[in-house]
Amino acid sequence: MASPDNATLRSDARVIGLVGLAHGISHFYHVILAALFPWLIPQFNLTHVEVGLLMTVFFIVSGIGQALAGFVVDRFGARAVLFSGVGLLGVSALVLSGAQHYPVLIAGAMLAGLGNSVFHPADYTLLNQRVSQARMAHAFSVHGISGNIGWALSPLFMTAVTTMTDWRTALLWAAALPFTVLAILVLNRHALRPNPIVRHAHAKSGGSLDFLRLKSVWMCFAFFFVTALALGGIQSFASPALVSLYGMSLAMATSSYTAYMGASAVGMVLGGFLAAGRKDHDKTIAFAFTLAALLAVVLASGAVPAWLAFVLMGAIGFAAGIAGPSRDLMIKAAAPANATGRVFGVVYSGLDSGLSMAPLLFGALMDAGRPGWLFIGIGIFQAMAIATAVGVGGNTRAVRLQNASAQ
């Protein structure tokens, strides 16, 4: 007979793996349209602004939907909401694959954004409910790594299939992925069973919105907003900026972005071990982003060899990745009881808000012929993230001490 510890380990690993698989698919869909821009532009006779608007629509819908999805998760349970989101991603790819006109592309982007909106509130609620506390840091680490893997694989997959066939076929293959994942999740639905939803008869009508009065919630939102601005700059324009600054080939510049994402995943593994058993997560975040910001400024100088710029991109990703698990545990500590879905929904809508604005902001810098300022801007936003993280940590510790004194 298996020991209780072994049974718990298997249960935790199963939940972490299932939630991570779903999260990877959501991040995969962040990039499916961007990967197809070279084919969509001539097919529909679009400008760069028009194809860029597809991504803006995706993230605006996702951001608004994410804030609302948290309430739905807390009301109806995370499992059902997660299943619906995965299914919507598949439907969105089917709509996009059959598009004959630009408005249908917009509609497909909206559906994809709506499907994407449920993942963070649903994922983190399931992890909090079904994973033992001792493995929570590692659960958050795997969750972040799976997202990075989705980001990295999506352009490779979409480009490869499109090159061998066409972009419509690539989208049909992309549609098969979430439907396959949905089948796996349904077959393992017992492992993802949500905790019973507790109804309080004495709760006031506005009780579900009480968490919005917490200063720490909005500081967490600000943290995600500024870190997303930095990430959006890297995702959108790091490759052309490196070509301009260092004269490297586009292939090497693109590989530098891949190095950033890969090193970020490795950093998350280390970050999971650093975060386990700690409560001062803001200090880990401050260290990681201080290092990342300093490296970004060095990269902005254009004074290092091209090969070292490649290394610096990886180092920035590694440093940012270290902060990932501590970031999620910091939000968990700031969330009131029974409001995990709502808090993660509102807080993570800051991520979509930043990602929707970053291409416009950094695109203006690139149009102005200032590629170095791209990395300076990234460093500035990472430094701003330090201030918000320290503020959240200090506020959470103060509330913890206040509650302890009251008891």
C-alpha positions in Angstrom: 0.0 0.0 0.0 1.3 3.4 -0.9 2.2 5.7 2.0 0.1 8.9 2.5 3.1 11.0 1.5 3.5 9.1 -1.8 -0.2 9.4 -2.6 -0.1 13.1 -1.9 2.9 13.5 -4.2 1.2 11.7 -7.0 -2.0 13.7 -6.5 0.0 17.0 -6.5 2.0 16.1 -9.6 -1.1 15.1 -11.5 -2.9 18.4 -10.7 0.2 20.4 -11.4 0.7 18.6 -14.7 -2.9 19.0 -15.9 -3.1 22.7 -15.0 0.3 23.3 -16.5 -0.8 21.7 -19.8 -3.8 23.9 -20.0 -1.7 27.0 -19.2 0.7 26.1 -21.9 -2.1 26.0 -24.5 -3.3 29.4 -23.4 0.1 31.0 -24.0 0.5 29.1 -27.3 -2.6 31.0 -28.5 -1.0 34.3 -27.5 1.2 34.1 -30.5 -0.7 32.1 -33.2 -1.8 35.3 -35.0 1.5 37.1 -34.7 3.2 34.1 -36.2 1.0 34.3 -39.2 1.4 38.0 -39.9 3.7 37.5 -42.9 0.9 35.5 -44.6 -2.1 37.4 -43.4 -0.8 40.8 -44.6 -0.7 39.9 -48.3 -3.8 37.6 -48.1 -6.1 40.3 -46.8 -4.1 43.3 -48.1 -3.6 44.6 -44.5 -1.3 47.2 -43.0 0.9 46.5 -40.0 -1.4 48.6 -37.9 -4.4 46.4 -38.9 -2.7 43.2 -38.1 -1.4 44.7 -34.9 -5.0 45.6 -34.0 -5.8 41.9 -33.9 -3.4 41.4 -31.0 -4.7 44.5 -29.3 -8.3 43.2 -29.6 -7.1 39.8 -28.2 -5.5 41.3 -25.1 -8.2 43.9 -24.4 -10.9 41.2 -24.5 -8.7 39.0 -22.4 -8.0 41.7 -19.8 -11.6 42.7 -19.3 -12.7 39.0 -19.4 -10.1 38.0 -16.9 -11.3 40.5 -14.3 -14.8 39.2 -14.7 -13.8 35.5 -14.9 -12.5 35.6 -11.3 -16.0 36.3 -10.1 -17.3 33.4 -12.3 -14.7 31.1 -10.9 -15.6 31.9 -7.3 -19.3 31.5 -8.1 -19.4 28.4 -10.2 -16.0 26.6 -9.6 -12.7 26.7 -11.4 -12.9 23.4 -13.2 -16.0 24.2 -15.4 -14.6 27.7 -16.2 -11.2 26.2 -17.2 -12.9 23.6 -19.5 -14.9 26.4 -21.2 -11.8 28.5 -21.8 -9.9 25.6 -23.4 -12.9 24.9 -25.7 -13.2 28.5 -26.8 -9.6 28.6 -27.9 -10.3 25.7 -30.2 -13.4 27.3 -31.6 -11.5 30.6 -32.2 -8.9 28.8 -34.4 -11.7 27.2 -36.4 -13.3 30.7 -37.0 -9.9 32.2 -38.0 -9.1 29.3 -40.3 -12.3 30.0 -42.3 -12.0 33.8 -42.4 -12.5 35.4 -45.8 -12.7 39.0 -44.6 -10.9 41.1 -42.0 -13.9 41.4 -39.6 -13.9 37.7 -39.2 -10.3 37.8 -38.1 -11.3 40.4 -35.5 -14.1 38.1 -34.4 -11.7 35.2 -34.1 -9.3 37.3 -32.1 -12.1 38.3 -29.7 -13.1 34.6 -29.2 -9.5 33.7 -28.5 -9.1 36.6 -26.0 -12.3 35.5 -24.3 -11.1 31.9 -24.0 -7.7 33.1 -22.8 -9.3 35.2 -20.1 -10.3 32.3 -17.8 -6.9 30.6 -17.3 -5.2 32.6 -14.5 -8.1 32.8 -12.1 -9.1 29.2 -12.8 -5.6 27.8 -12.8 -4.5 29.5 -9.5 -7.7 28.6 -7.8 -7.3 24.9 -8.7 -3.7 24.9 -7.6 -4.6 26.5 -4.3 -7.4 24.0 -3.7 -5.8 20.8 -4.9 -2.0 21.1 -4.2 -0.5 20.7 -0.8 1.1 23.8 0.7 4.5 22.3 0.8 4.6 22.0 -3.0 2.8 25.3 -3.8 6.0 27.1 -4.9 6.9 24.3 -7.3 3.4 24.3 -8.6 3.6 28.0 -9.5 7.1 27.4 -11.0 5.8 24.7 -13.3 2.8 26.9 -14.2 5.1 29.7 -15.3 7.4 27.3 -17.2 4.5 25.8 -19.1 3.5 29.3 -20.2 7.0 30.0 -21.5 7.0 26.8 -23.4 3.7 27.7 -25.1 5.2 31.1 -26.1 8.3 29.4 -27.5 6.6 26.6 -29.4 3.8 28.6 -31.0 5.7 30.5 -33.7 7.8 27.4 -34.5 4.7 25.3 -34.9 2.6 27.8 -36.9 5.5 28.8 -39.2 6.5 25.1 -39.9 3.0 24.0 -40.7 2.2 27.1 -42.8 5.5 26.6 -44.7 4.6 23.0 -45.5 0.9 23.6 -46.3 -0.8 27.0 -45.8 -1.9 29.3 -43.0 -5.5 28.0 -42.9 -4.3 24.4 -42.4 -1.9 25.6 -39.6 -4.9 27.1 -37.8 -6.8 23.8 -38.2 -3.9 22.0 -36.6 -3.8 24.7 -33.9 -7.5 24.1 -33.2 -6.8 20.4 -32.6 -4.5 21.1 -29.7 -6.9 22.7 -27.2 -9.6 20.1 -28.1 -7.0 17.3 -27.4 -6.1 19.0 -24.1 -9.8 19.4 -23.2 -10.3 15.7 -23.7 -7.4 14.9 -21.4 -8.8 17.3 -18.7 -12.2 15.8 -18.9 -10.8 12.3 -18.5 -8.9 13.5 -15.4 -11.8 15.7 -14.1 -11.9 14.0 -10.7 -8.3 15.2 -10.0 -9.4 18.8 -10.7 -12.6 18.7 -8.7 -13.1 22.1 -7.0 -13.7 22.6 -3.3 -17.4 23.0 -2.4 -18.4 26.6 -2.8 -19.3 28.1 0.6 -22.4 30.3 0.7 -22.7 32.7 3.6 -26.3 33.6 4.4 -25.3 36.6 6.3 -23.1 38.0 3.6 -23.9 41.6 2.5 -24.9 42.2 -1.0 -21.6 43.9 -1.9 -19.4 41.4 -0.1 -18.0 39.9 -3.2 -16.4 43.3 -4.1 -14.9 43.9 -0.7 -11.5 42.7 -1.9 -11.3 45.7 -4.3 -10.8 48.0 -1.3 -7.5 46.3 -0.5 -4.5 48.4 -1.3 -2.4 45.3 -1.9 -4.7 44.1 -4.7 -4.2 47.2 -6.7 -0.5 47.2 -6.0 -0.4 43.7 -7.4 -2.3 44.9 -10.5 0.3 47.7 -10.9 3.1 45.1 -10.6 1.7 43.0 -13.4 1.0 46.1 -15.6 4.6 47.3 -15.5 6.2 43.9 -15.8 3.9 43.2 -18.8 5.0 46.5 -20.4 8.6 45.2 -20.2 7.7 41.7 -21.4 5.7 43.2 -24.3 8.6 45.3 -25.4 10.8 42.2 -25.6 8.2 40.1 -27.4 7.3 42.7 -29.9 10.6 44.4 -30.9 13.6 42.9 -29.2 14.7 41.1 -32.4 14.6 44.2 -34.7 16.2 46.3 -32.0 19.1 43.9 -31.7 19.6 43.9 -35.4 19.7 47.7 -35.4 22.0 48.0 -32.3 24.4 45.2 -33.0 24.2 44.5 -36.7 23.4 40.8 -36.0 21.4 38.7 -38.4 17.7 38.4 -38.0 18.2 34.7 -37.3 20.6 35.4 -34.4 18.3 38.1 -33.1 15.3 35.8 -33.1 17.5 33.1 -31.4 18.2 35.7 -28.7 14.5 36.0 -28.0 14.3 32.2 -27.8 17.3 32.3 -25.4 15.4 34.8 -23.3 12.3 32.5 -23.1 14.3 29.4 -22.4 16.5 31.0 -19.8 13.3 32.4 -18.1 12.0 28.9 -17.8 15.2 27.8 -16.2 15.0 30.8 -13.8 11.5 29.7 -12.8 12.8 26.3 -11.7 15.4 27.9 -9.5 12.8 30.5 -8.3 10.5 27.7 -7.2 13.2 26.4 -4.8 14.0 29.9 -3.6 10.4 30.7 -2.9 9.6 27.4 -1.1 9.2 28.0 2.7 9.7 31.7 2.5 7.3 34.6 3.3 9.3 37.6 2.2 8.7 37.0 -1.5 9.0 40.7 -2.3 12.7 40.5 -1.5 13.3 37.7 -4.0 11.4 39.7 -6.6 13.4 42.9 -5.8 16.7 41.0 -6.2 15.7 39.4 -9.5 14.4 42.5 -11.2 17.3 44.7 -10.0 19.6 42.3 -11.8 17.3 42.2 -14.9 17.0 46.0 -15.1 20.8 46.5 -14.8 21.5 44.0 -17.6 18.9 45.6 -19.8 20.6 49.0 -19.5 23.9 47.3 -20.4 22.2 45.8 -23.4 20.8 49.2 -24.4 24.3 50.7 -24.6 25.2 48.8 -27.7 28.8 48.7 -26.4 29.2 44.9 -26.1 29.9 42.4 -28.8 27.0 40.8 -30.6 27.7 37.4 -29.0 27.5 39.0 -25.6 24.2 40.7 -26.4 22.9 37.2 -27.1 24.1 36.1 -23.6 22.7 39.2 -22.0 19.2 38.4 -23.4 19.4 35.0 -21.8 20.6 36.5 -18.5 17.7 39.0 -18.4 15.2 36.2 -19.0 16.9 34.1 -16.3 16.7 36.9 -13.8 13.1 37.7 -14.6 12.2 34.0 -14.4 13.5 33.7 -10.9 10.8 36.2 -9.8 7.9 34.2 -11.2 7.0 31.8 -8.4 7.6 34.4 -5.7 5.3 36.8 -7.6 2.4 34.3 -7.6 3.0 33.4 -3.9 3.0 37.1 -3.1 -0.4 37.5 -4.7 -1.7 34.4 -2.9 -0.6 35.9 0.4 -2.4 39.1 -0.4 -5.7 37.5 -1.4 -8.5 37.2 1.2 -9.9 33.8 2.0 -12.5 32.6 -0.6 -11.6 35.3 -3.1 -8.7 33.6 -4.9 -10.4 33.6 -8.3 -11.5 37.2 -8.1 -8.1 38.5 -6.9 -6.1 36.6 -9.5 -8.6 37.6 -12.2 -8.3 41.3 -11.4 -4.5 41.2 -10.8 -3.7 39.3 -14.0 -5.9 41.6 -16.1 -2.9 44.0 -15.5 -0.8 41.6 -17.5 -3.2 41.8 -20.5 -3.4 45.6 -20.1 0.4 46.0 -20.3 0.7 43.6 -23.2 -1.9 45.5 -25.2 -0.1 48.8 -24.7 3.5 47.8 -25.0 3.5 47.4 -28.8 2.2 50.9 -29.3 4.7 52.4 -26.8 7.8 50.6 -28.0 6.7 50.7 -31.6 6.9 54.5 -31.4 10.5 54.3 -30.1 11.4 52.0 -33.0 9.8 54.3 -35.5 11.8 57.2 -34.0 15.0 55.3 -34.7 15.7 54.7 -31.0 16.3 50.9 -30.6 18.5 51.5 -27.5 15.6 53.2 -25.7 13.6 50.0 -26.1 15.9 48.2 -23.6 16.2 51.3 -21.4 12.4 51.4 -21.2 12.4 47.7 -20.4 14.8 48.3 -17.6 12.8 51.3 -16.2 9.6 49.2 -16.1 11.5 46.3 -14.3 12.8 48.8 -11.8 9.2 50.1 -11.2 8.1 46.5 -10.6 10.6 46.4 -7.6 8.8 49.3 -6.0 5.3 47.8 -6.4 6.5 44.3 -5.1 8.1 45.8 -2.0 4.9 47.8 -1.4 2.8 44.6 -1.6 5.1 42.7 0.7 5.2 45.4 3.3 1.4 45.8 3.2 0.8 42.1 3.5 3.2 41.8 6.5 1.5 44.7 8.2 -1.9 43.1 7.8 -0.5 39.8 9.1 0.8 41.4 12.2 -2.4 43.4 12.7 -4.4 40.1 12.5 -2.0 38.4 14.9 -2.4 41.2 17.4 -6.2 41.1 17.2 -6.2 37.4 17.9 
